[in-house]
Amino acid sequence: MSKTIYATRTVSEGIFSSEFHINIKDSSFLVDRVNVQVSRLPHNGDEVEGRVIAYVVAEKGDQTLIEMPGADSPRAWASKSDLVFA
């Protein structure tokens, strides 16, 4: 069973009101809002601090491959310093 973690990220508005836009390294993802905690709601293209639920898939050195909840289960490599264990 994979470990549940939070990846700390900057968060902005998604295309639809039910999602947020998340950037991780060179990749960006649209993630359902229920899987993201934010300090305040982003408005008019601004970015806010947030945490997205993720699952550890693999670890290599100081990097962790995480999978985020969603229809396509997006994956990205993240620095271990950007992860907070639940």
Stockholm file with secondary structure:
# STOCKHOLM 1.0

chainA/1-86         MSKTIYATRTVSEGIFSSEFHINIKDSSFLVDRVNVQVSRLPHNGDEVEGRVIAYVVAEKGDQTLIEMPGADSPRAWASKSDLVFA
#=GR chainA/1-86 SS CCCEEEEEEEEEECSSTTEEEEEETTEEEEEEGGGEEESSCCCTTCCEEEEEEEEEEEEETTEEEEECCSTTCCEEEEEGGGEEEC
#=GC SS_cons        CCCEEEEEEEEEECSSTTEEEEEETTEEEEEEGGGEEESSCCCTTCCEEEEEEEEEEEEETTEEEEECCSTTCCEEEEEGGGEEEC
//
